[in-house]
Amino acid sequence: MQGSEGRLTPTGVALRAVIVGLTLVTGYIHSTLGGPLFSLNAFGYAVAAIAMIVPLGIAIRYRGVVRLGLVAYAATAIVGWALMGPRYPTAYLAKADELLLIAVLAVDFLRADGNPVSYVKVVASDALAFVGLRPAAAGSRA
């Protein structure tokens, strides 16, 4: 699997810090809004922030999956708000934060993991090999 996760560069550290910071900011905003949906959203952002920095082997190996998942999570929050969310200043701040988060995640993904299509193919092959449906791919880390 392509990637530079094994060798953290100053750029990689800075991007990761920005990602974690933006993730925690939007999580905090959601935590202040009350209600189970916002609380769960805040919890999801906190878990994603931790997943971006936890030094466990599987988290390091599949950090690209975390990046893609966080992009999807933020995009889902934006779409949900666009469809039914309240229009007040804090909401616009949270959406701006999430849009910036998606942009930084895209830069970090391309830097660390390369082509998203190739990455997803390798991860899917790893997953199929893990459940015994396919031998491990030549380019996988399995």
Accessible surface in RSA format (square Angstrom, percent):
REM  Atomic radii and reference values for relative SASA: ProtOr
REM  Chains: A
REM  Algorithm: Lee & Richards
REM  Probe-radius: 1.40
REM  Slices: 20
REM RES _ NUM      All-atoms   Total-Side   Main-Chain    Non-polar    All polar
REM                ABS   REL    ABS   REL    ABS   REL    ABS   REL    ABS   REL
RES MET A   1    31.31  16.2   1.16   0.8  30.15  71.8   4.87   4.1  26.45  35.0
RES GLN A   2   118.12  66.0 101.66  74.3  16.46  39.2  47.42 100.9  70.69  53.6
RES GLY A   3    26.54  32.7   0.00   N/A  26.54  32.7   3.59   9.8  22.95  51.4
RES SER A   4    12.30  10.4  10.84  14.5   1.47   3.4  10.66  22.7   1.64   2.3
RES GLU A   5    15.11   8.7   4.91   3.7  10.20  24.3   3.72   7.2  11.39   9.3
RES GLY A   6    80.21  98.9   0.00   N/A  80.21  98.9  40.04 109.9  40.17  90.0
RES ARG A   7   156.38  65.7 150.41  76.7   5.97  14.2  69.71  95.3  86.67  52.5
RES LEU A   8   100.15  55.8  66.37  47.5  33.77  84.9  66.72  46.9  33.43  90.0
RES THR A   9    54.04  38.4  52.04  52.8   2.00   4.8  51.21  68.8   2.83   4.3
RES PRO A  10   118.80  86.6 107.34  97.9  11.46  41.7 114.18  94.3   4.62  28.7
RES THR A  11    81.63  58.1  76.30  77.4   5.33  12.7  45.12  60.6  36.51  55.2
RES GLY A  12     0.05   0.1   0.00   N/A   0.05   0.1   0.00   0.0   0.05   0.1
RES VAL A  13    80.23  52.8  78.00  70.6   2.23   5.4  79.57  69.1   0.66   1.8
RES ALA A  14    55.03  50.6  47.84  73.8   7.19  16.4  54.70  77.0   0.33   0.9
RES LEU A  15    28.73  16.0  28.35  20.3   0.39   1.0  28.65  20.1   0.09   0.2
RES ARG A  16    19.52   8.2  19.52   9.9   0.00   0.0   9.60  13.1   9.92   6.0
RES ALA A  17    62.40  57.4  45.86  70.8  16.55  37.6  54.43  76.7   7.97  21.1
RES VAL A  18    69.98  46.0  63.19  57.2   6.79  16.4  69.62  60.5   0.36   1.0
RES ILE A  19     0.00   0.0   0.00   0.0   0.00   0.0   0.00   0.0   0.00   0.0
RES VAL A  20    21.24  14.0  21.24  19.2   0.00   0.0  21.24  18.5   0.00   0.0
RES GLY A  21    31.97  39.4   0.00   N/A  31.97  39.4  31.20  85.6   0.77   1.7
RES LEU A  22    24.92  13.9  23.71  17.0   1.21   3.0  23.79  16.7   1.13   3.0
RES THR A  23     0.00   0.0   0.00   0.0   0.00   0.0   0.00   0.0   0.00   0.0
RES LEU A  24    89.64  49.9  84.77  60.6   4.87  12.2  85.60  60.1   4.04  10.9
RES VAL A  25    72.16  47.5  68.77  62.3   3.39   8.2  72.07  62.6   0.08   0.2
RES THR A  26     0.00   0.0   0.00   0.0   0.00   0.0   0.00   0.0   0.00   0.0
RES GLY A  27     6.49   8.0   0.00   N/A   6.49   8.0   6.26  17.2   0.24   0.5
RES TYR A  28   149.49  69.8 143.10  81.4   6.39  16.6 106.74  80.2  42.75  52.7
RES ILE A  29    12.26   7.0  11.40   8.5   0.86   2.1  12.26   8.8   0.00   0.0
RES HIS A  30     6.78   3.7   6.65   4.6   0.13   0.3   0.13   0.1   6.65   7.7
RES SER A  31    58.43  49.4  35.52  47.4  22.91  52.8  28.26  60.2  30.18  42.3
RES THR A  32    77.89  55.4  41.69  42.3  36.20  86.3  41.73  56.0  36.16  54.7
RES LEU A  33    55.13  30.7  25.44  18.2  29.69  74.6  28.93  20.3  26.19  70.5
RES GLY A  34    39.79  49.1   0.00   N/A  39.79  49.1  36.11  99.1   3.68   8.2
RES GLY A  35    43.70  53.9   0.00   N/A  43.70  53.9  29.25  80.3  14.45  32.4
RES PRO A  36   109.23  79.6 103.13  94.0   6.10  22.2 108.93  89.9   0.30   1.9
RES LEU A  37   121.93  67.9 119.08  85.2   2.85   7.2 120.75  84.8   1.18   3.2
RES PHE A  38    64.06  32.1  64.06  39.7   0.00   0.0  64.06  38.8   0.00   0.0
RES SER A  39    56.70  47.9  50.16  66.9   6.54  15.1  31.21  66.5  25.49  35.7
RES LEU A  40   116.97  65.1 112.36  80.4   4.61  11.6 112.91  79.3   4.06  10.9
RES ASN A  41    26.78  18.5  24.05  23.2   2.73   6.6   7.92  19.1  18.86  18.2
RES ALA A  42    11.83  10.9   9.04  14.0   2.78   6.3   9.37  13.2   2.45   6.5
RES PHE A  43   135.76  67.9 129.66  80.3   6.10  15.9 134.60  81.6   1.16   3.3
RES GLY A  44    18.81  23.2   0.00   N/A  18.81  23.2  14.29  39.2   4.51  10.1
RES TYR A  45     0.11   0.1   0.11   0.1   0.00   0.0   0.11   0.1   0.00   0.0
RES ALA A  46    37.61  34.6  36.45  56.2   1.16   2.6  37.07  52.2   0.54   1.4
RES VAL A  47    73.00  48.0  72.15  65.3   0.85   2.0  72.53  63.0   0.47   1.3
RES ALA A  48    15.48  14.2  11.79  18.2   3.69   8.4  15.36  21.6   0.12   0.3
RES ALA A  49     2.71   2.5   2.55   3.9   0.16   0.4   2.71   3.8   0.00   0.0
RES ILE A  50   106.23  60.4 106.02  79.0   0.20   0.5 106.23  76.5   0.00   0.0
RES ALA A  51    23.74  21.8  21.65  33.4   2.09   4.8  23.57  33.2   0.17   0.4
RES MET A  52     0.00   0.0   0.00   0.0   0.00   0.0   0.00   0.0   0.00   0.0
RES ILE A  53    95.60  54.4  78.66  58.6  16.93  40.8  79.28  57.1  16.31  44.3
RES VAL A  54    36.29  23.9  32.84  29.7   3.45   8.3  36.29  31.5   0.00   0.0
RES PRO A  55   111.71  81.4  91.13  83.1  20.58  74.8  92.66  76.5  19.05 118.4
RES LEU A  56   109.23  60.8 107.91  77.2   1.32   3.3 109.23  76.7   0.00   0.0
RES GLY A  57    54.56  67.3   0.00   N/A  54.56  67.3  38.59 105.9  15.97  35.8
RES ILE A  58   127.18  72.4 118.38  88.2   8.80  21.2 120.59  86.8   6.59  17.9
RES ALA A  59    14.87  13.7   8.77  13.5   6.10  13.9  14.87  20.9   0.00   0.0
RES ILE A  60    56.54  32.2  56.49  42.1   0.05   0.1  56.49  40.7   0.05   0.1
RES ARG A  61    67.51  28.3  62.93  32.1   4.58  10.9  17.75  24.3  49.76  30.2
RES TYR A  62    42.62  19.9  42.33  24.1   0.30   0.8  34.07  25.6   8.55  10.5
RES ARG A  63     6.18   2.6   5.79   3.0   0.39   0.9   0.00   0.0   6.18   3.7
RES GLY A  64     0.80   1.0   0.00   N/A   0.80   1.0   0.00   0.0   0.80   1.8
RES VAL A  65    65.30  43.0  63.85  57.8   1.44   3.5  64.16  55.7   1.14   3.1
RES VAL A  66    32.67  21.5  25.45  23.0   7.22  17.4  31.60  27.5   1.07   2.9
RES ARG A  67     0.53   0.2   0.50   0.3   0.04   0.1   0.53   0.7   0.00   0.0
RES LEU A  68    59.66  33.2  55.35  39.6   4.31  10.8  55.62  39.1   4.04  10.9
RES GLY A  69    39.29  48.5   0.00   N/A  39.29  48.5  34.07  93.5   5.22  11.7
RES LEU A  70     3.30   1.8   0.43   0.3   2.87   7.2   1.99   1.4   1.30   3.5
RES VAL A  71    40.99  27.0  40.99  37.1   0.00   0.0  40.99  35.6   0.00   0.0
RES ALA A  72    56.37  51.8  50.65  78.2   5.72  13.0  56.16  79.1   0.21   0.6
RES TYR A  73    77.81  36.3  71.79  40.8   6.02  15.7  67.24  50.5  10.57  13.0
RES ALA A  74     0.00   0.0   0.00   0.0   0.00   0.0   0.00   0.0   0.00   0.0
RES ALA A  75    37.97  34.9  36.16  55.8   1.81   4.1  37.86  53.3   0.11   0.3
RES THR A  76    95.56  68.0  89.80  91.0   5.77  13.7  69.10  92.8  26.46  40.0
RES ALA A  77    15.88  14.6   2.43   3.8  13.45  30.6  12.61  17.8   3.27   8.7
RES ILE A  78    31.45  17.9  31.45  23.4   0.00   0.0  31.45  22.7   0.00   0.0
RES VAL A  79    84.72  55.8  83.47  75.6   1.26   3.0  84.72  73.6   0.00   0.0
RES GLY A  80    22.80  28.1   0.00   N/A  22.80  28.1  22.26  61.1   0.54   1.2
RES TRP A  81    44.59  17.9  38.19  18.5   6.40  15.0  42.10  22.4   2.49   4.0
RES ALA A  82    52.97  48.7  38.72  59.8  14.25  32.4  39.06  55.0  13.90  36.8
RES LEU A  83   145.46  81.0 112.57  80.5  32.89  82.7 114.30  80.3  31.15  83.8
RES MET A  84   151.02  78.2 116.84  77.3  34.18  81.4  90.19  76.7  60.82  80.6
RES GLY A  85    16.22  20.0   0.00   N/A  16.22  20.0   6.69  18.4   9.53  21.3
RES PRO A  86    63.98  46.6  52.43  47.8  11.55  42.0  63.65  52.5   0.33   2.1
RES ARG A  87   125.47  52.7  92.43  47.1  33.04  78.7  46.08  63.0  79.39  48.1
RES TYR A  88    70.94  33.1  68.27  38.8   2.67   6.9  63.57  47.8   7.37   9.1
RES PRO A  89   112.36  81.9 101.92  92.9  10.44  37.9 107.36  88.6   5.00  31.1
RES THR A  90    52.77  37.5  49.90  50.6   2.87   6.9  18.32  24.6  34.45  52.1
RES ALA A  91     6.84   6.3   3.51   5.4   3.33   7.6   6.84   9.6   0.00   0.0
RES TYR A  92   114.16  53.3 109.11  62.1   5.05  13.2  86.91  65.3  27.25  33.6
RES LEU A  93   108.83  60.6 103.49  74.0   5.34  13.4 107.93  75.8   0.90   2.4
RES ALA A  94     2.40   2.2   2.40   3.7   0.00   0.0   2.40   3.4   0.00   0.0
RES LYS A  95    16.13   7.9  16.13   9.9   0.00   0.0  12.32  11.1   3.82   4.1
RES ALA A  96    56.28  51.7  47.72  73.6   8.56  19.5  50.99  71.8   5.29  14.0
RES ASP A  97    13.22   9.3   7.67   7.6   5.55  13.1   7.86  18.5   5.37   5.4
RES GLU A  98     0.00   0.0   0.00   0.0   0.00   0.0   0.00   0.0   0.00   0.0
RES LEU A  99   105.43  58.7  99.87  71.4   5.56  14.0 100.24  70.4   5.18  13.9
RES LEU A 100    96.35  53.7  92.04  65.8   4.31  10.8  95.53  67.1   0.81   2.2
RES LEU A 101     0.00   0.0   0.00   0.0   0.00   0.0   0.00   0.0   0.00   0.0
RES ILE A 102    39.20  22.3  39.20  29.2   0.00   0.0  39.20  28.2   0.00   0.0
RES ALA A 103    52.02  47.8  44.35  68.4   7.66  17.4  50.79  71.5   1.23   3.3
RES VAL A 104    20.77  13.7  19.38  17.5   1.39   3.3  20.77  18.0   0.00   0.0
RES LEU A 105     0.29   0.2   0.06   0.0   0.23   0.6   0.06   0.0   0.23   0.6
RES ALA A 106    45.97  42.3  40.42  62.4   5.54  12.6  45.90  64.6   0.06   0.2
RES VAL A 107    85.25  56.1  82.03  74.3   3.22   7.8  83.83  72.8   1.41   3.8
RES ASP A 108     0.10   0.1   0.10   0.1   0.00   0.0   0.00   0.0   0.10   0.1
RES PHE A 109     7.83   3.9   7.83   4.9   0.00   0.0   7.83   4.7   0.00   0.0
RES LEU A 110   107.02  59.6  94.08  67.3  12.94  32.5  94.38  66.3  12.64  34.0
RES ARG A 111    75.00  31.5  43.26  22.1  31.74  75.6  49.21  67.3  25.79  15.6
RES ALA A 112     2.10   1.9   0.15   0.2   1.95   4.4   0.59   0.8   1.51   4.0
RES ASP A 113     4.16   2.9   3.63   3.6   0.53   1.2   0.00   0.0   4.16   4.1
RES GLY A 114    15.53  19.2   0.00   N/A  15.53  19.2  13.95  38.3   1.58   3.5
RES ASN A 115    78.89  54.4  69.37  67.0   9.52  22.9  23.81  57.3  55.08  53.2
RES PRO A 116    56.02  40.8  55.85  50.9   0.17   0.6  56.02  46.3   0.00   0.0
RES VAL A 117    95.48  62.8  91.68  83.0   3.81   9.2  95.17  82.7   0.32   0.9
RES SER A 118    52.98  44.8  50.03  66.8   2.95   6.8  26.75  57.0  26.23  36.7
RES TYR A 119     7.36   3.4   2.42   1.4   4.94  12.8   6.66   5.0   0.70   0.9
RES VAL A 120    76.52  50.4  75.76  68.6   0.76   1.8  76.40  66.4   0.13   0.3
RES LYS A 121   141.34  69.0 132.28  81.2   9.06  21.6  83.11  74.8  58.22  62.0
RES VAL A 122    33.39  22.0  32.22  29.2   1.17   2.8  33.39  29.0   0.00   0.0
RES VAL A 123    29.48  19.4  29.48  26.7   0.00   0.0  29.48  25.6   0.00   0.0
RES ALA A 124    47.12  43.3  40.51  62.5   6.61  15.0  46.51  65.5   0.60   1.6
RES SER A 125     7.70   6.5   7.48  10.0   0.22   0.5   6.43  13.7   1.27   1.8
RES ASP A 126     7.17   5.0   3.99   4.0   3.18   7.5   4.51  10.6   2.67   2.7
RES ALA A 127    55.66  51.2  46.56  71.9   9.10  20.7  54.61  76.9   1.06   2.8
RES LEU A 128    61.19  34.1  61.13  43.7   0.06   0.2  61.19  43.0   0.00   0.0
RES ALA A 129    23.41  21.5   7.09  10.9  16.31  37.1   7.43  10.5  15.97  42.3
RES PHE A 130   181.74  90.9 150.57  93.3  31.16  81.1 159.36  96.6  22.38  64.0
RES VAL A 131    96.15  63.3  64.28  58.2  31.86  76.8  72.35  62.9  23.80  64.5
RES GLY A 132    64.14  79.1   0.00   N/A  64.14  79.1  31.89  87.5  32.25  72.2
RES LEU A 133   134.58  74.9 101.38  72.5  33.20  83.4 105.52  74.1  29.06  78.2
RES ARG A 134   122.29  51.3 112.85  57.5   9.43  22.5  28.58  39.1  93.70  56.8
RES PRO A 135   114.38  83.4  99.41  90.6  14.97  54.4 111.65  92.2   2.73  17.0
RES ALA A 136    59.40  54.6  33.21  51.2  26.19  59.6  33.21  46.8  26.19  69.4
RES ALA A 137    33.80  31.1  19.21  29.6  14.59  33.2  27.97  39.4   5.83  15.4
RES ALA A 138   116.19 106.8  69.54 107.3  46.65 106.1  82.16 115.7  34.03  90.1
RES GLY A 139    44.60  55.0   0.00   N/A  44.60  55.0  36.06  99.0   8.54  19.1
RES SER A 140    18.80  15.9   0.63   0.8  18.17  41.9   0.00   0.0  18.80  26.3
RES ARG A 141    85.61  35.9  59.15  30.2  26.46  63.0  42.23  57.7  43.38  26.3
RES ALA A 142    80.68  74.2  22.72  35.1  57.95 131.8  49.06  69.1  31.62  83.8
END  Absolute sums over single chains surface
CHAIN  1 A     7845.5       6302.4       1543.1       6209.6       1635.9
END  Absolute sums over all chains
TOTAL          7845.5       6302.4       1543.1       6209.6       1635.9
